[in-house]
Amino acid sequence: MISRIIDLAEQINNGSNYAIADVSEWETVSIQAIGLAGTMTIAATINGGEITGSVDGNKWNATDFNPVQAINLTTGTAVPAVTGTNIFRINPIGFQYLRLGDGSTATATKLLLFCTKPY
């Protein structure tokens, strides 16, 4: 298995109150918010904001985010937001850009993504 841990705390705490990650190369993403204040919605898109006919969009231009659910690994329940100190998993990933938070007041000491894929 190939894996990578990404900390998005700087993004979510910079005043925007959301963080976006390009997770297109991964099969599974697990999310853990440490020191979470508020609730972070989970949304995703495959629209990188590129002009029509182009495929060179990026996470900063991404648009048309839609709510997605993650599995709370404590309860096994599908949920639309990250809350508390639990770990949440999305598998398989069917989108390119993952957004956590919606611009409201959510912040976190750490916002960790554990991304994995087979060799």
N, C-alpha and C positions, 0 to 999 in steps of 0.2 A: 504494500500500500504506500502511496505517496501522500504526504500531508503537509500542511502549512498552517501556522497560527498567525492570524492578523488581529492587531488591536486597533479598533476604530474609535477609541475614547477621545482622541484629539479632535476628530471630526465632529462627534456628537456634542462635545463641550465647547466648541468654538463660537457659540451663539446661534448657530443654525438649528440646533436641537434635532438633527438627523444625521445619519451617516449612510454612505452609499459604497458598495463594493462590487467589483466585477467578479462574479463567481462562475463565469462561463466555462472555465476549464476544469471545473470540479464536478464530482458526482454527488457528493454529500456535503452539507454544511451544518455544523452545530454552532449554536449561539449561546454565550453565557455573559450576562451583564453582572458585574461586581460593583457593589455600592450604587445600585440603581435607585434613582429618585424619579418617580413617575412611572408611566407605562410607555413602552416603545411599540408602536404598531409595526407590523411586518408587511412589506409591499415589494412588488417586483415588476420588472418590465423587460421586454426584448427590444424596445425602441431606444437606441442610443442617441437619438436626436439628430441623426445625420440628415443631409438633404436628400430628397427623393432620388433614387438611383444609386446612392452611395451606401457603403457599409462601414464607414470609418468613424462612427460615433464614439462617444466615451461616457463615462459615468457622470461627468459634470454637466453634460448636455442631455442626459437621459430624461425622457418624458413618459407620460401615460402609465404611471405606476398604478398597479392594481393590488388590492389586498390578497395576501396568500396566507396559508396556515402552516404552522410548524407543530411538531409533536413534542409535547412536554414530556421529557424522559422520566420524570417522577411519577406522573399520573397516566401516561399513555394517551392523553387526550389531545386532539387537534385544537390549537388556539390561534387567534389572529394577532396576538401581541406578546411581547416579552414582559414578564412581571416577576417580581421577587428574585430569588437566587437560583432558580432552577436552570437546567440546561435544556435547550430546545433544538430539534433536528429537522432539517428538510432533506428528503431523499425520495426519489431522485430530483435533481434540480432541473427544472424545465424553463429556465429563463436566463438572461444574461446579467442583469443588474439587480442587486438586493438592496432595499432601503430599510433601515431601522429608524423608527421615529418619524414624525410627520411635521416637525417644526414647532410642536408644542413644548412643554417645559421638561422633557425627559433628559436626564444627564446620568453619567455613570463614571465611576473611578476607572474601570476597565470595561471595554466592550469587545469581547473576544469571539472571533470566528475560527473554528477548527474545520478546515476544508480538506477533504480526502478524495482520492480516486484510486482505482486499482493500477498496478504496474502496467 
